[in-house]
Amino acid sequence: MEIVCIDKQTFDELRVRFGKLEEKVMGVCRPVEDLGLKKWLDNQEVCEILRISKKTLQVYRDKGILPYSRIKHKIFFKTEDVHKLLESNYYHLKREP
């Protein structure tokens, strides 16, 4: 392995250039959230969140309780729809004095 020595000014200029390059690369490679894909959940994720079986999730789909999207054989659910289902079935506890 060859060791190359450079002066501090050149090294600092390279660091600045690499920093700018990193910013450009991060701008091109947008995070998943920017693409809107993080808003979608698959069967397994929904089952884990709701603590239900895949069969129960199938019943929710069949009865129209939980909307979904299908791409070939893969099913996806919007995070907002799962949240709405939880909120619509939320019961406040009434405390007796």
Secondary structure, 3 states (H helix, E strand, C coil): CCCCCCCHHHHHHHHHHHHHHHHHHHHHCCCHHHHCHHHEEEHHHHHHHHCCCHHHHHHHHHCCCCCCEEECCEEEEEHHHHHHHHHHCCCCCCCCC
